[in-house]
Structures are given as structure tokens and as C-alpha cells.
């Protein structure tokens, strides 16, 4: 299977396409969020899945224009609440820290949007190199993951909307690349199916 890593099946799967949900061994996990800000902080850390974010940057994202002292206090409380949200039956610490920077611990989690980006970018590169069979495998894997809008339950948050738009642009590139792959393979039915899919998305 593309992208399957050692121990991956033991990770908690985070699904962001079509709505935020978490699974372990295909069973859903219920997170009782300690506060809405704790949930939003978790979402921001999903967006920056492969990056460390400084505390001050996150404070500015969560409380724009906030007094620095009040912001630091709010952040400490919210981070504590985020950790507490994951203290249920499968108690884990979702956060890694490095000085005043934090990120999610992706030794614990796997993330669908991260996998989607990896598969999409790899597939597009394979197509550019002329490796049609590999391109199709990665592009189809990316398309399979894209199961709806990124975190649609947060329709107005600026940072989440920006990531949603970026993922939708990448998915459009996936469809265009897949269409090219099927054209090169002479698969007319698949070409027509992709054309229909692109038309539906353009009009939605």
C-alpha cells in the first residue's frame, strides 16, 4: 500500500476531509473538547502538520491584537485544555514542545490531509517525469483521500479557509493530472468520468 509506514496501523487516524473525526483501528474516538479554543488550536496545528509554531504566532492567530500578558495566560490555559481533551480512555499527550514552539506529535497521529498532499505532489512529479503507472497510483490514492471539504464545520475561520482553498486547488490539479494519465493510457471512460467530476466541482 502506498505510504504505509511501520506501526502506521497503531496510530490514531485524523480525518479532516468532510469533517473532523478521529479513529483508532477503524473505531471512532470521541474527543470531549474542553473548550472551543482548544479545538481551534488543534485545527491550527493540523494545518501546520509538519512545522513547529511559536507560541506567539499561535496567540496572534487565536486572539488577534490581544495584550501580550493576557495572550500568554490565555494560551497556557487553552493548551492545558487541549491536552486535557485527550485524557479519556486512551489518554495521550498530543503535543510536542521545543522551547516556546509546539506541534502535534505525529508519532501518535496520521493525518489525511498530509497524506493527500504527499500523494498528490508525488503523483504530479511522476507524471512530469513520464512514469505514468506510478503517477496513476499516487494520484488515485490522493483522489481516494479527498472525501469532502477540509474542516467544513469551520466555514469562516480565515486560517482554516485558506488551507481549505489550497487543498481544493491541489485536488483540481490531481484531477487534471489524472485526466492526462487516462488520456495517455487510452482510457476514454475514465477521461469522461474525470471531466464530469471537474464540471460538478466547478459548478458547486
RODOVO-333508 format. One record per residue (C-alpha): z negated, x, y; residue in one letter. Coordinates in steps of 0.02 Angstrom, whole numbers, plus 50000, padded with zeros to 5 digits. Each point is the difference from the previous one (the first is absolute). Example, Ala and Ser with C-alpha at 12.3 -4.5 7.8 and 13.67 -1.06 7.14 Angstrom:
2
       w       u       v   code
   49610   50615   49775      a
   50033   50069   50172      s
***
This chain:
204
       w       u       v   code
   50000   50000   50000      x
   50046   50065   50174      x
   49854   50072   50095      x
   49869   49971   49864      x
   49867   50133   50019      x
   49859   50054   49887      x
   49855   49879   50009      x
   50101   49881   50109      x
   49957   49851   49890      x
   49816   50024   50039      x
   50026   49988   50187      x
   49968   49844   50101      x
   50170   49932   50051      x
   50014   49944   50181      x
   50136   49871   50030      x
   50054   49977   50181      x
   50170   49916   49981      x
   49976   49812   50008      x
   49814   50014   50042      x
   49855   50119   49972      x
   49932   50000   49823      x
   49919   50126   49883      x
   50011   50016   49811      x
   49923   50107   49864      x
   50085   50002   49830      x
   50101   49847   50056      x
   49842   49900   50039      x
   49972   49945   50182      x
   49854   50073   50096      x
   49914   49893   50130      x
   49944   50094   50156      x
   49866   49914   50103      x
   50039   50076   50169      x
   49842   50032   50101      x
   50095   49967   50162      x
   50177   49968   50061      x
   49998   50168   50088      x
   49958   50085   49835      x
   50152   49918   49922      x
   50112   50050   50146      x
   49936   50179   49988      x
   50048   49999   49816      x
   50174   49938   50047      x
   50021   50137   50130      x
   49953   50129   49870      x
   50132   49925   49884      x
   50132   50029   50135      x
   49949   50183   50015      x
   49988   50018   49810      x
   50047   50185   49997      x
   49919   50053   50164      x
   49827   50038   50065      x
   49956   49895   50152      x
   49874   50061   50127      x
   49855   49885   50038      x
   50048   49992   50185      x
   50177   49941   49957      x
   49932   49861   49890      x
   49875   49948   50133      x
   50143   49985   50124      x
   50099   49897   49875      x
   49855   49883   49959      x
   49922   49984   50174      x
   50128   50049   50133      x
   49920   50056   50162      x
   49825   49994   49926      x
   49861   50108   50074      x
   49991   50160   49894      x
   49816   49979   49957      x
   50019   49817   49954      x
   50160   50041   49904      x
   49914   50134   49897      x
   49859   49879   49959      x
   50122   49861   49954      x
   50100   50118   49890      x
   49848   50062   49906      x
   49949   49820   49965      x
   50175   49948   49948      x
   50024   50150   49886      x
   49832   49962   49918      x
   50056   49819   49975      x
   50164   50057   49925      x
   49908   50107   49873      x
   49880   49856   49965      x
   50149   49884   49968      x
   50040   50108   49847      x
   49823   50000   49930      x
   50029   49858   49877      x
   50005   50008   49809      x
   50121   50149   50008      x
   49905   50092   50136      x
   50109   50136   50077      x
   50007   50097   50161      x
   50176   49970   50066      x
   49987   50126   50143      x
   50025   50188   50007      x
   49936   50095   50153      x
   50049   50168   50075      x
   49896   50034   50154      x
   50035   49851   50114      x
   50161   49953   49909      x
   50009   49872   49860      x
   50125   49933   49875      x
   49998   49892   49844      x
   49968   50088   49835      x
   50165   49983   49909      x
   49924   50081   49849      x
   49926   49826   49980      x
   50143   49893   50065      x
   50186   49981   49977      x
   50095   49912   50140      x
   50160   49899   49980      x
   50067   50038   50175      x
   49976   50187   49971      x
   50092   49990   49834      x
   50137   49896   50081      x
   50028   50131   50135      x
   50006   50139   49872      x
   50122   49911   49886      x
   50109   49941   50145      x
   50013   50170   50083      x
   50031   50089   49835      x
   50134   49874   49949      x
   50090   50017   50166      x
   49997   50191   49983      x
   50066   49990   49821      x
   50144   49891   50058      x
   50042   50124   50138      x
   50005   50138   49868      x
   50115   49899   49890      x
   49875   49972   49860      x
   50041   49817   49977      x
   49897   49967   49843      x
   49840   50074   50076      x
   50033   49911   50165      x
   50012   49833   49911      x
   49837   50028   49904      x
   49901   50041   50157      x
   50081   49868   50110      x
   49974   49863   49871      x
   49819   50055   49980      x
   49978   49988   50189      x
   50081   49829   50006      x
   49887   49938   49860      x
   49847   50049   50103      x
   50055   49912   50159      x
   49927   49829   49959      x
   49979   49930   50175      x
   49947   50045   50176      x
   49871   50138   50026      x
   49827   49924   50029      x
   50068   49832   50061      x
   49824   49933   50028      x
   49994   50112   50155      x
   50152   49936   50096      x
   49951   50060   50174      x
   49912   50168   49981      x
   50108   50130   50090      x
   49973   50142   49877      x
   50026   49892   49846      x
   50155   49919   50077      x
   50075   50172   50037      x
   49975   50053   49819      x
   50069   49834   49937      x
   50157   50022   50105      x
   50023   50179   49940      x
   49984   49948   49818      x
   50125   49859   50026      x
   50125   50123   50076      x
   49977   50115   49851      x
   50024   49855   49879      x
   50163   49955   50087      x
   50055   50181   49972      x
   49951   49982   49817      x
   50110   49845   49983      x
   50147   50085   50087      x
   49981   50153   49889      x
   49987   49894   49843      x
   50156   49906   50051      x
   50091   50166   50015      x
   49936   50055   49829      x
   50063   49839   49918      x
   50167   50018   50088      x
   50019   50176   49931      x
   49953   49935   49826      x
   50124   49856   50013      x
   49861   49870   49979      x
   50077   49859   50103      x
   49869   49870   49952      x
   49859   50113   50061      x
   50095   50037   50162      x
   50014   49813   50033      x
   49815   49973   49960      x
   49950   50135   50126      x
   50116   49925   50132      x
   49916   49832   49975      x
   49827   50077   50012      x
   50044   50091   50161      x
   50071   49840   50076      x
   49841   49904   49956      x
   49890   50133   50079      x
   50109   50009   50157      x
   49984   49812   50024      x
   49814   49989   49960      x
***
